[in-house]
Amino acid sequence: MEALLARPKELKGSGLLHHCSKVAEEAKKLASVAGLSTPSFYAGLVHDLGKLNPYYQRLFSADERDRDSLQSRLQEHYFRGHSILSALTAYWLLERIAITKKEREQALYAVASHHSHLLQLYKSLSHYEQSNGEYPTTFLQSYKGFLQNLPILRDEAQRYPKTQDLDWGNLDWDSCIRNMDCQQYFSPYSSTSQNHALEYLEFCIVFSSLLQADRGSFFEWQRSTFNIDLNTDALVQAGPLASLRKRFQEGVHSSNDFKDRIMVMEAPTGIGKTKIFLDLIARLTSSGNYESVFYFSPLLALTDDFENKLHDESFPNRSVIRKEDLRSILAYNHLYSGSLAKKYADKICDGEEETETDYPKTKDYFEIESFNWKFVITTTQRLLYILYSNSTSDKMKLLSFKNSLLILDEIQTLPKFLLPNLTNMLKTVAESLNSKILLVSATVPNQVKNAFQLMSYPTEVKEAYLKQTMKRISFRKCLDLKKEASTFRKDDRVLIMTNTRKKALTLYDSISRLGLAVEYISSGIRKRTRRERISNLRVGRPAIIISTQVMEAGVDVSFSKLYREIAPLDSVVQAMGRLNRELELRETPTMVVFTLDEDWLPYSELEYIESSKILREVKDSHELYRLLPEYYRTIDEKNASNRRLAGELEDKMKRLQFDEVWQFVWKNVLSEDSRGSVLIPDQEEWENVKQYYSTQGMKGKRDSYKRYADLMAEMPRTPEDLKITDLFDTDLYSRGILLPKSDSISKLYDPKTGLDGLLRLT
């Protein structure tokens, strides 16, 4: 029996040395694929020694029924934390261990950050200082009690059973007791490698191994093995393009050996890229050597579409996977995280924000948050979180990429400045974690082409496909909606796509005034309604749709007329894939490219201007495809802003400034995602929604929207910017949950234009 505890005394394996030993062995095993067993082992070994803090020892040894009241009293006297004390202890304990300076730093960084965010050590320590440079009284009181408990731990360590890999008594306890000082100065550490991405990622992998080993230590768990059968014949569609698609798909598989760690597939829109990479999954995983498969896409509409292709509840015989395999597939985004089986059954898998007072959690929760699933369907944004964020919840997922296959769909949507760094990161992930990565697009940017070899494909089949699916392109300097509408036939399916929600709303209002029936699709429409509108389009009914880019890429819907506001060429090519997708029209269709103003947002000014020059002159899709390589070269040569941003990111990564790297990526890539998700229940649902979230406590912070994900719509701007905070339920708003007051739903949400109707007020 150990006197010093890592967990409440009633829990199995609560002894401090026992727990740390177990985590060390698991972290070592997890990180072995990356050759980082040593720093991961020592990170696990010392990660909880800071729990010598009397706050924890008194709390854990108390009777369970007295613990809640005791906890509040202890917080008046002691600092509730242990990670930084563990790192300070480890600084001396590992002094004479035979590890390199970098390995020691990797272990210390992971230990200091494992309940907060991955930071440089000097930042981790300064985080606890007050504005006057002094430590709070509670911190000093905890530190004093910590020092009193340290000799007791040393004595326990010297009696602890030795193993081949572990001898607690071999650590430098005497130096630690003699030199331990909470004023210990940690100096900044910079990359010593020529490959900054590699060194950056190595620190992240050690951190991830500690997080998985520690969080998973409550359960008996093991990594998954991908063994899901895929019936891709279910994706084959009859029609005039079926033969060309089959020849192209078979040609890709026959002309590539798929041995490269990074593979790039460039294929025209509509030619069946999804079937190609699902066939590739089946081919590569047949050996049983893959733990997981990950699918990343830039839009929730695409992940929904992909999920529907995997399994169609209405037509099970058309499904790629069997119904029983739905429980092995994780759908993960900011609206829902859980198995497809639960999602389709309208069930939930609740989670809650982790804090240091949250002890055992469910195994389901851990495996969801660690991505320990056979198949994970998530967003490209989530991949960027995992690679660049320094939070524990994101970094814990990183190690689950090991021995896995990662598929990044529609890579052209990523900002060009990020691609040089991202391609280097992906290459490092593949090599360090023994993974394969497939990048997929109809328009592969130069930064990706220059980094990796494109997969081979039958050129003659591609040319035949492009010839058969050719579109004319016509430019309109000013879109005369009345004139255009006069050309619409009763059976036409018309898509008019703009660059912003404000412009889409303006066009919607204008065409509605002409007396035409028109529908609106954007992220401002709640998910349930948006899915219904897209599903209705698939049955082939006539329609006029005004949309933003949510209809641009990967949505398997075909239109007879397409109008696209000028945008970067790769975006225009993707939109063009929605026109005459199955050759429903006998005549060659025309995509009309138009301008509404000279505003290039949300794109870069350079890409907009260079694309505008081409789109004003180009006559058909053949010519557009031919000009794409030159367009990409021009962008690369002229884009000084991209080079500056890429250089800034490289410098922050070189200095291992994990927090600055994340802030930079957040600001320049992801900040638009932070405008707010709003629950939009029907009136009869409101009471149930309100009651559910009112009783969830702190669950409202991050996973709050999973139960009612179908009710979510995205704000066009923040509630503060729109000055409408008074329309939301006050109690829930204070916890970050956006639910309109019962009598304010109609003020916030227009049944036709959703939350975008708020833009009429600006």
C-alpha positions in Angstrom: 0.0 0.0 0.0 1.3 3.4 -0.9 0.8 6.3 1.4 0.9 8.9 -1.4 -2.0 8.9 -3.9 -2.6 9.9 -7.5 -6.3 9.4 -7.3 -9.0 9.0 -4.7 -8.2 6.1 -2.3 -11.2 4.0 -3.3 -10.1 3.7 -6.9 -8.0 0.7 -8.1 -4.4 1.6 -8.6 -4.6 4.9 -6.8 -1.1 4.9 -5.4 1.1 7.6 -6.9 4.1 5.5 -7.9 1.8 2.7 -9.3 -0.2 5.1 -11.4 2.9 6.9 -12.8 4.6 3.6 -13.5 1.5 2.3 -15.5 1.3 5.6 -17.5 5.0 5.5 -18.3 4.8 2.0 -19.7 1.8 2.8 -21.8 3.2 6.1 -23.1 6.4 4.3 -24.0 4.4 1.7 -26.0 2.3 4.3 -27.8 5.2 6.4 -28.9 7.4 3.5 -30.0 6.2 3.9 -33.6 7.8 7.4 -33.7 11.0 6.4 -32.0 10.1 8.5 -29.0 9.7 5.8 -26.4 12.4 7.3 -24.1 11.0 10.8 -23.5 7.4 9.5 -23.5 8.3 7.0 -20.8 9.9 9.6 -18.6 7.1 12.0 -19.1 4.7 9.3 -17.9 6.9 8.4 -15.0 7.0 11.9 -13.4 3.8 13.5 -14.8 1.8 13.3 -11.5 4.5 13.8 -8.9 3.2 17.3 -8.4 0.2 15.7 -6.6 2.4 15.7 -3.5 0.6 19.1 -3.2 -1.3 18.7 0.0 -4.5 19.8 -1.8 -4.6 16.4 -3.6 -3.2 14.2 -0.8 -5.8 15.5 1.8 -8.6 15.3 -0.8 -7.8 11.8 -2.1 -7.3 10.3 1.4 -10.6 11.7 2.7 -13.8 9.7 2.9 -15.7 9.9 -0.3 -18.8 11.4 1.4 -16.8 14.2 2.9 -14.9 15.1 -0.3 -17.1 17.8 -1.7 -17.2 19.9 1.4 -13.5 19.4 2.0 -12.6 20.4 -1.5 -14.1 23.9 -1.1 -12.2 24.4 2.2 -8.9 23.2 0.7 -9.1 25.6 -2.2 -9.0 28.5 0.4 -5.5 27.4 1.4 -4.0 25.5 -1.4 -3.3 25.9 -5.1 -5.4 23.4 -7.1 -2.9 22.3 -9.6 0.0 19.9 -10.0 1.5 19.9 -13.5 4.0 22.7 -13.0 5.1 21.2 -9.7 5.6 17.8 -11.5 7.8 19.6 -14.1 9.9 21.3 -11.5 10.4 18.0 -9.7 11.3 16.2 -13.0 13.9 18.9 -13.8 16.1 17.5 -11.1 14.9 13.9 -10.9 16.0 13.3 -14.6 19.3 15.1 -14.1 21.5 12.0 -14.1 19.3 9.8 -16.3 21.0 8.9 -19.6 18.8 10.9 -22.0 19.6 13.7 -24.4 18.8 17.3 -23.6 16.1 17.3 -26.3 14.5 14.2 -24.8 14.5 15.8 -21.4 12.9 18.9 -22.8 10.3 16.9 -24.6 9.4 15.1 -21.3 9.3 18.3 -19.3 7.1 20.2 -21.8 4.6 17.3 -21.8 4.5 17.1 -18.0 4.1 20.9 -17.5 1.3 21.1 -20.0 -0.7 18.0 -19.6 -3.6 19.7 -17.8 -3.5 23.0 -19.7 -1.9 23.8 -23.0 1.4 22.9 -24.6 3.7 25.8 -23.9 7.4 26.7 -23.6 8.4 25.8 -20.0 9.2 29.4 -19.1 5.7 30.4 -20.1 4.2 27.5 -18.2 5.8 28.7 -14.9 5.2 32.4 -15.5 1.5 31.6 -16.0 1.2 31.1 -12.3 2.8 34.5 -11.3 0.8 37.5 -10.3 1.2 40.9 -11.9 3.9 41.9 -9.4 6.0 38.8 -10.2 5.1 37.0 -7.0 3.4 33.7 -6.6 -0.1 33.6 -4.9 -0.2 32.6 -1.2 -2.1 29.4 -2.1 0.7 28.5 -4.6 3.4 29.0 -1.9 1.4 27.1 0.7 1.1 24.1 -1.7 4.8 24.3 -2.6 5.7 24.2 1.1 3.6 21.2 1.7 4.9 19.6 -1.5 8.5 19.9 -0.2 7.4 18.2 3.1 6.0 15.3 1.2 8.9 14.9 -1.2 11.2 12.9 1.2 8.2 10.6 2.0 7.9 9.9 -1.8 11.7 9.3 -2.0 11.4 6.6 0.7 8.5 4.9 -1.1 10.4 5.1 -4.4 13.4 3.3 -2.9 11.2 0.5 -1.7 9.2 0.2 -4.9 9.7 -3.1 -6.8 12.2 -2.8 -9.6 11.7 -4.1 -13.2 13.9 -4.4 -16.2 12.9 -0.9 -17.4 12.0 0.8 -14.2 14.0 1.6 -11.0 12.4 4.5 -9.1 15.3 4.6 -6.8 17.7 5.4 -9.7 16.2 8.9 -10.1 18.2 11.8 -8.5 16.1 12.2 -5.4 18.8 13.8 -3.3 19.5 16.6 -5.9 15.8 17.1 -6.3 15.2 17.6 -2.5 18.3 19.7 -2.2 17.8 22.0 -5.2 14.0 22.1 -5.7 13.0 25.8 -6.1 9.8 27.2 -7.4 11.9 30.1 -8.8 13.6 27.7 -11.1 14.3 29.5 -14.4 13.5 27.7 -17.6 15.1 29.2 -20.7 13.4 29.3 -24.1 14.1 26.2 -26.3 14.4 26.5 -30.1 14.5 23.8 -32.7 18.0 22.3 -33.3 17.0 20.5 -36.4 17.0 21.6 -40.0 13.5 20.2 -40.2 11.6 22.4 -37.8 8.3 20.6 -38.6 9.9 17.4 -37.4 11.1 18.7 -34.1 7.8 20.6 -33.5 5.9 17.4 -34.2 8.2 15.3 -32.0 7.3 17.4 -29.0 3.6 17.1 -29.9 3.9 13.3 -30.2 5.4 13.0 -26.8 2.7 15.2 -25.4 0.0 13.1 -27.2 1.4 9.9 -25.9 1.3 11.1 -22.3 -2.3 12.4 -22.7 -3.5 9.1 -24.1 -1.7 7.0 -21.6 -2.8 9.2 -18.7 -6.5 9.7 -19.7 -6.8 6.0 -20.8 -5.3 4.7 -17.6 -8.8 4.4 -16.1 -9.8 1.7 -18.6 -8.6 -1.4 -20.2 -8.4 -0.4 -23.9 -6.4 -1.1 -27.0 -6.0 0.4 -30.4 -8.5 -0.6 -33.1 -7.8 -2.5 -36.3 -9.5 -1.5 -39.4 -11.5 -4.5 -40.7 -14.7 -2.9 -42.2 -15.9 -4.5 -45.5 -16.5 -1.9 -48.2 -18.9 -2.6 -51.0 -18.1 0.2 -53.4 -20.2 -1.3 -56.2 -23.1 0.5 -54.4 -21.7 3.8 -55.7 -21.9 2.8 -59.4 -24.5 4.8 -61.2 -26.0 3.9 -64.5 -25.9 6.5 -67.2 -23.9 7.9 -70.2 -20.8 8.5 -68.1 -20.8 5.2 -66.3 -18.3 3.5 -68.7 -15.8 6.4 -68.6 -16.0 6.6 -64.9 -15.3 2.8 -64.6 -12.4 3.0 -67.0 -10.9 6.0 -65.2 -11.3 4.4 -61.8 -9.8 1.0 -62.9 -7.0 2.9 -64.6 -6.0 4.7 -61.5 -5.8 1.4 -59.6 -3.9 -0.5 -62.3 -1.3 2.3 -63.0 -0.3 3.0 -59.3 1.3 0.8 -56.7 0.3 3.1 -53.8 3.5 2.5 -52.0 4.3 6.2 -51.4 3.5 7.6 -48.0 1.9 10.7 -49.5 -0.3 10.2 -52.5 -2.0 13.0 -54.5 -5.1 12.2 -56.7 -6.1 14.9 -59.2 -9.3 13.9 -61.0 -12.1 15.9 -62.7 -15.2 16.7 -60.7 -17.9 14.0 -61.0 -15.6 11.3 -62.2 -16.0 9.2 -59.0 -13.1 10.2 -56.7 -15.0 8.8 -53.7 -15.2 5.3 -55.2 -11.5 5.5 -56.1 -10.4 6.2 -52.6 -12.9 3.8 -51.0 -11.5 1.1 -53.2 -8.0 2.2 -52.1 -9.1 1.9 -48.5 -10.3 -1.7 -49.1 -7.1 -2.5 -51.0 -4.6 -1.1 -48.5 -6.4 -2.4 -45.4 -6.9 -5.9 -46.6 -3.6 -6.8 -45.0 -4.9 -5.8 -41.5 -2.0 -3.5 -40.8 -4.0 -0.3 -40.5 -5.5 0.7 -37.2 -7.8 3.5 -38.5 -9.0 5.3 -41.5 -9.7 9.1 -41.4 -11.7 11.1 -43.8 -11.4 14.9 -43.7 -13.5 17.4 -45.7 -13.7 21.2 -45.6 -17.5 21.4 -45.2 -20.1 19.7 -42.9 -22.2 19.3 -46.0 -19.5 17.1 -47.5 -19.1 15.0 -44.4 -22.9 14.5 -44.4 -22.8 13.5 -48.1 -20.0 11.1 -47.4 -21.8 9.5 -44.5 -24.9 9.0 -46.7 -22.8 7.3 -49.4 -21.4 4.9 -46.8 -24.8 4.0 -45.6 -28.2 5.0 -47.0 -30.9 4.0 -44.5 -33.6 4.3 -47.2 -31.8 2.0 -49.6 -29.6 -0.4 -47.5 -28.7 -2.4 -50.7 -27.1 0.7 -52.1 -24.9 1.2 -49.0 -21.1 0.8 -49.0 -21.0 -0.6 -45.5 -23.2 -2.9 -43.5 -25.5 -1.5 -40.9 -23.7 -3.4 -38.1 -20.5 -1.6 -39.0 -22.1 1.8 -38.3 -21.1 1.4 -34.6 -17.4 1.3 -35.7 -17.5 4.7 -37.5 -17.1 8.0 -35.6 -18.7 11.2 -36.9 -16.9 14.1 -35.2 -17.5 17.8 -35.6 -18.5 20.8 -33.5 -22.2 19.7 -33.7 -22.0 16.0 -33.1 -19.5 13.4 -31.9 -20.4 9.8 -31.7 -21.0 6.7 -33.8 -23.0 6.7 -37.0 -25.2 4.1 -35.4 -26.2 6.5 -32.7 -26.4 9.4 -35.1 -28.8 7.5 -37.3 -30.8 6.3 -34.4 -31.1 9.9 -33.1 -29.2 9.0 -30.0 -26.4 10.9 -28.3 -23.0 10.3 -26.7 -22.6 13.0 -24.1 -19.2 14.4 -23.2 -18.1 17.2 -20.9 -15.2 19.6 -20.5 -12.3 17.9 -18.7 -11.0 19.5 -15.5 -8.6 18.3 -12.9 -11.4 17.4 -10.6 -13.0 15.1 -13.1 -11.8 11.6 -12.2 -13.0 8.5 -14.0 -14.7 9.1 -17.2 -16.5 6.6 -19.5 -14.4 4.5 -21.8 -16.7 5.7 -24.7 -15.8 9.3 -23.9 -12.1 8.6 -23.9 -12.2 6.7 -27.1 -14.2 9.4 -28.9 -11.9 12.1 -27.7 -8.7 10.1 -28.5 -10.1 9.1 -32.0 -9.6 5.5 -31.1 -12.0 4.3 -33.8 -11.8 2.1 -36.9 -13.1 4.9 -39.2 -13.3 8.6 -38.3 -15.3 11.1 -40.5 -14.4 14.7 -39.5 -13.5 18.0 -41.0 -10.3 19.5 -42.4 -10.6 22.2 -39.7 -10.3 19.4 -37.1 -7.1 18.2 -38.8 -5.7 21.7 -38.5 -6.7 21.8 -34.8 -4.9 18.6 -34.2 -1.7 19.6 -36.0 -1.5 23.3 -34.9 -3.6 23.7 -31.7 -1.8 23.4 -28.4 -4.8 22.3 -26.3 -4.9 18.9 -24.6 -8.1 17.8 -26.3 -6.7 18.4 -29.8 -3.2 17.1 -29.2 -4.5 13.9 -27.5 -5.9 12.9 -30.9 -2.6 13.2 -32.8 -1.1 9.8 -31.8 -4.2 8.1 -33.3 -2.9 8.9 -36.7 -0.2 6.2 -36.2 -0.4 3.1 -38.6 -3.4 4.7 -40.2 -4.7 6.0 -43.6 -5.7 9.7 -43.8 -7.7 11.1 -46.7 -7.9 14.8 -47.2 -10.7 15.7 -49.6 -10.9 19.0 -51.6 -7.5 20.2 -50.5 -7.8 23.2 -52.8 -9.9 24.9 -50.2 -7.0 25.4 -47.8 -5.3 28.8 -47.9 -2.3 28.8 -50.2 0.1 30.3 -47.6 -0.5 27.4 -45.3 0.2 24.7 -47.9 4.1 24.7 -47.7 4.0 24.2 -44.0 1.1 21.8 -44.0 2.6 19.6 -46.7 5.8 19.4 -44.6 3.8 18.6 -41.5 1.8 15.9 -43.3 5.0 14.3 -44.7 6.4 14.3 -41.1 3.2 12.7 -39.8 3.4 10.0 -42.4 7.0 9.2 -41.7 7.0 9.5 -38.0 3.7 7.7 -37.4 4.0 5.1 -40.1 0.9 6.4 -41.9 -0.3 6.9 -45.5 -2.0 10.1 -46.6 -4.1 10.7 -49.7 -4.8 14.3 -50.9 -7.7 14.6 -53.2 -8.9 17.4 -55.5 -10.0 18.2 -59.0 -7.6 21.2 -58.9 -4.4 20.5 -57.0 -2.5 23.7 -56.1 1.1 24.1 -57.1 2.3 24.0 -53.5 1.1 20.4 -53.3 2.2 19.4 -56.8 5.7 20.7 -56.0 5.9 18.7 -52.8 4.5 15.3 -53.9 4.2 13.2 -57.1 0.7 13.0 -58.6 -0.8 9.6 -59.0 -1.0 8.3 -62.5 -4.3 8.0 -64.4 -5.4 7.2 -67.9 -5.0 10.5 -69.7 -7.0 9.6 -72.7 -10.0 8.6 -70.5 -9.7 11.9 -68.6 -9.7 13.8 -71.9 -12.7 11.9 -73.2 -14.6 12.6 -69.9 -13.8 16.3 -70.1 -14.8 16.5 -73.7 -18.1 14.7 -73.0 -18.8 16.9 -69.9 -17.7 20.2 -71.5 -19.4 23.4 -70.5 -19.4 26.7 -72.2 -18.5 29.7 -70.1 -20.1 33.2 -70.4 -19.2 36.3 -68.5 -21.7 38.9 -67.3 -20.3 42.2 -66.0 -23.7 42.9 -64.4 -26.2 40.2 -63.8 -29.7 41.2 -65.0 -31.9 38.9 -63.0 -35.1 39.8 -64.8 -33.5 39.1 -68.2 -31.9 35.8 -67.0 -35.1 34.7 -65.4 -36.9 35.1 -68.7 -34.8 32.3 -70.1 -35.7 29.8 -67.3 -37.8 26.9 -68.4 -40.4 25.2 -66.1 -38.2 22.1 -65.7 -34.9 24.0 -65.2 -32.8 23.4 -62.1 -31.0 26.7 -61.5 -28.1 27.3 -59.1 -26.9 30.9 -58.5 -23.9 30.9 -56.2 -22.3 34.0 -54.5 -19.1 34.5 -52.4 -20.8 35.8 -49.3 -24.1 35.4 -47.4 -24.8 39.1 -47.7 -24.7 38.9 -51.5 -26.7 35.7 -51.6 -29.4 37.3 -49.5 -29.5 40.4 -51.8 -30.0 38.2 -54.9 -32.6 36.1 -53.1 -34.6 39.2 -52.3 -34.2 40.5 -55.8 -35.3 37.3 -57.6 -38.2 36.8 -55.1 -39.6 40.2 -56.1 -39.9 38.9 -59.7 -42.5 36.5 -58.4 -40.4 33.3 -58.9 -40.3 30.5 -56.4 -36.7 30.4 -55.1 -35.0 28.5 -52.3 -32.0 29.6 -50.2 -29.1 27.4 -49.0 -26.2 28.6 -46.8 -24.8 27.7 -43.4 -27.3 30.2 -41.9 -30.0 27.6 -42.6 -30.3 25.2 -39.8 -28.8 21.8 -40.6 -32.1 19.8 -40.6 -33.7 22.2 -43.1 -30.5 22.4 -45.2 -30.3 18.7 -45.5 -34.0 18.5 -46.5 -33.5 21.1 -49.2 -30.5 19.3 -50.7 -32.2 15.9 -50.4 -35.2 17.3 -52.3 -32.9 18.5 -55.1 -31.6 14.9 -55.6 -35.0 13.7 -56.8 -34.7 15.9 -59.8 -37.5 18.4 -59.2 -37.3 21.8 -60.8 -35.9 24.5 -58.6 -34.1 27.9 -58.4 -31.5 27.9 -55.7 -29.5 30.8 -54.3 -26.5 29.6 -52.3 -23.1 30.3 -50.9 -20.1 28.0 -51.3 -21.9 25.3 -49.3 -23.0 23.9 -52.6 -19.7 24.3 -54.3 -17.8 21.0 -53.8 -18.6 17.4 -53.4 -22.4 17.8 -53.1 -23.9 15.1 -55.4 -26.6 17.3 -57.0 -26.9 18.3 -60.7 -28.3 21.6 -62.2 -29.2 22.6 -65.7 -28.2 26.2 -65.3 -25.3 27.6 -63.2 -24.4 31.1 -62.3 -21.2 31.6 -60.3 -19.9 34.9 -58.9 -16.2 35.4 -59.9 -14.0 33.6 -57.5 -10.6 31.9 -57.6 -10.3 29.4 -60.5 -10.2 26.3 -58.3 -13.5 27.4 -56.6 -15.1 28.0 -60.0 -14.0 24.6 -61.3 -15.6 22.9 -58.3 -18.8 24.8 -58.8 -18.8 23.8 -62.4 -19.1 20.2 -61.3 -22.7 20.9 -60.2 -23.7 21.6 -63.9 -25.2 18.8 -66.0 -23.5 16.3 -63.8 -25.1 13.2 -65.4 -25.4 14.7 -69.0 -29.2 15.2 -68.5 -29.1 17.9 -71.1 -28.7 17.2 -74.8 -27.1 20.5 -75.6 -23.8 21.8 -74.1 -24.7 23.8 -71.0 -23.3 27.2 -70.1 -21.9 28.4 -66.8 -22.5 32.1 -66.4 -19.7 33.9 -64.5 -20.8 37.3 -63.1 -19.7 40.2 -60.9 -21.8 42.1 -58.4 -19.0 44.4 -57.2 -15.2 44.6 -57.0 -15.1 43.0 -53.5 -12.8 40.0 -53.5 -13.6 38.8 -49.9 -13.5 36.1 -48.6 -10.7 35.3 -51.0 -7.3 36.9 -51.4 -7.2 40.0 -53.6 -4.5 38.5 -55.9 -6.3 35.2 -56.5 -9.6 37.1 -57.2 -7.9 39.6 -59.7 -5.9 36.9 -61.6 -9.0 34.7 -61.8 -11.1 37.6 -63.0 -8.7 38.3 -65.9 -9.1 34.7 -67.1 -12.8 34.3 -66.5 -13.7 37.4 -68.5 -12.0 35.8 -71.5 -12.3 32.0 -71.3 -14.9 30.4 -73.5 -15.3 26.8 -72.2 -14.2 24.3 -69.6 -11.4 22.9 -71.8 -9.7 26.2 -71.9 -10.2 26.8 -68.2 -8.6 23.5 -67.3 -5.7 24.3 -69.7 -5.1 27.6 -68.0 -5.1 26.3 -64.4 -1.4 25.4 -64.2 -0.3 28.9 -65.4 -2.8 30.5 -63.0 -1.2 28.6 -60.1 2.3 29.6 -61.2 1.3 33.3 -61.4 -0.2 33.2 -57.9 3.0 31.6 -56.5 5.2 34.2 -58.2 3.2 37.3 -57.3 1.9 36.5 -53.8 4.3 38.3 -51.5 1.7 38.2 -48.8 1.6 34.4 -48.9 5.4 34.2 -48.6 5.4 36.6 -45.7 2.7 34.6 -43.8 4.4 31.3 -44.6 7.7 32.7 -43.2 6.0 33.9 -40.0 4.6 30.5 -39.4 7.9 28.8 -40.0 9.7 31.2 -37.6 7.2 30.5 -34.8 7.5 26.8 -35.4 11.3 27.0 -35.4 11.1 28.6 -31.9 8.7 26.0 -30.7 6.2 28.7 -29.7 3.3 26.3 -29.6 0.8 29.0 -28.4 1.9 31.5 -31.1 1.7 28.9 -33.8 -1.9 28.2 -32.9 -2.9 31.8 -32.5 -1.4 32.5 -36.0 -3.3 29.6 -37.6 -6.4 30.5 -35.8 -6.3 34.2 -36.9 -5.3 33.6 -40.5 -7.2 30.4 -41.3 -10.0 29.5 -38.8 -11.3 32.6 -37.0 -14.3 32.9 -39.3 -15.6 29.7 -37.7 -16.1 31.5 -34.4 -19.2 33.5 -35.2 -21.5 31.2 -33.3 -23.7 28.2 -33.7 -27.4 28.8 -32.8 -30.0 26.3 -31.8 -33.2 26.9 -33.8 -35.9 24.6 -32.4 -39.5 24.6 -33.7 -41.8 26.3 -31.2 -43.1 23.0 -29.8 -39.5 21.8 -29.3 -38.3 24.9 -27.4 -39.2 23.8 -23.8 -37.5 20.4 -24.2 -34.3 22.1 -25.6 -34.3 24.7 -22.9 -34.8 22.1 -20.2 -32.1 19.8 -21.5 -29.4 22.5 -21.6 -30.5 24.0 -18.3 -29.8 20.7 -16.6 -26.4 20.0 -18.3 -24.2 22.1 -16.0 -20.8 22.6 -17.4 -21.5 20.3 -20.3 -22.6 23.5 -22.0 -19.0 24.6 -22.7 -17.9 22.5 -25.6 -20.0 19.5 -26.4 -23.3 21.3 -25.7 -24.8 20.9 -29.2 -24.6 17.2 -29.8 -28.1 16.3 -28.6 -29.8 18.7 -31.0 -27.1 19.0 -33.8 -29.9 19.1 -36.5 -31.2 22.3 -35.0 -27.9 24.2 -35.5 -27.4 27.2 -37.8 -24.4 29.4 -38.1 -24.4 33.1 -37.4 -23.4 35.5 -40.2 -21.7 37.6 -37.6 -21.4 37.4 -33.8 -24.4 38.3 -31.7 -22.4 41.2 -30.3 -21.6 42.6 -33.7 -25.3 42.4 -34.7 -26.4 43.9 -31.3 -28.9 41.1 -30.7 -27.6 39.5 -27.5 -30.9 40.4 -25.8 -32.8 38.0 -28.0 -31.0 34.9 -26.5 -31.9 33.0 -23.4 -29.8 34.9 -20.7 -28.8 31.9 -18.6 -27.6 29.7 -21.4 -26.0 32.7 -23.2 -23.8 33.2 -20.1 -22.5 29.6 -20.6 -21.9 30.0 -24.3 -25.0 28.3 -25.5 -27.0 30.3 -28.1 -30.7 29.5 -27.8 -33.2 32.2 -28.7 -35.8 33.1 -26.2 -39.1 31.4 -27.0 -40.7 34.6 -28.3 -37.6 35.6 -30.3 -37.1 32.7 -32.6 -39.0 34.4 -35.4 -37.1 37.6 -34.9 -33.8 35.8 -35.3 -34.6 33.1 -37.8 -36.4 33.6 -41.1 -37.9 30.2 -42.3 -36.7 31.0 -45.9 -33.3 32.6 -45.4 -32.4 31.4 -41.9 -30.1 33.5 -39.7 -28.9 35.3 -42.9 -32.1 37.4 -42.7 -30.3 39.3 -39.9 -28.1 40.8 -42.5 -31.0 42.8 -43.7 -30.6 44.9 -40.5 -27.0 45.8 -41.4 
